[in-house]
Amino acid sequence: MDKLKLRFDTLNAQMKEFHELKFASDADELEKNKEIKSNIAQLLIDAKSHGDYKIFEDGVNLLFDNTVREQDFDILGDLLRQLLDMGVIDRQLLGDQLRQAQLSRLN
């Protein structure tokens, strides 16, 4: 199995598990949430640099699909600014994802 695919599968499983965990404090929950999503952002960087657009797209979707609460939006905003500044994502992709996310929340 490709290393990027394995990393994606691991992060996907970690995100699912995260939503089922009980944390001792809000700070612990925030830290774990940031850790997983930062790892997803690193996966996006690596996938783009290796030309693996399937993993890149899946990683972008994983980030957006797991953004539902205020804390999630704060984390996403920080990560997106970094990814935009690095040229990993562009404004068109960001706009497309935001429109898609908004539409899916209306259903």
Residue pairs with C-beta under 8 A, 6 or more apart in sequence:
2 52
2 55
4 43
4 46
4 47
4 50
4 52
4 55
5 55
7 39
7 43
7 46
8 43
8 55
8 58
8 59
8 62
11 36
11 39
11 40
11 43
11 59
11 62
12 62
14 36
14 39
15 36
15 40
15 62
15 66
18 32
18 33
18 36
19 66
21 29
21 32
23 29
23 32
29 71
30 71
33 71
33 72
33 75
34 75
37 63
37 66
37 75
37 76
37 79
38 79
40 59
40 62
40 63
41 63
41 79
41 82
41 83
43 55
43 59
44 56
44 59
44 60
44 63
44 83
44 88
44 89
45 83
45 86
45 88
47 53
47 55
47 56
47 59
48 56
48 88
60 89
60 93
60 97
63 76
63 79
64 76
64 97
64 100
64 101
66 72
67 73
67 75
67 76
67 101
80 89
80 94
83 89
84 90
84 91
84 94
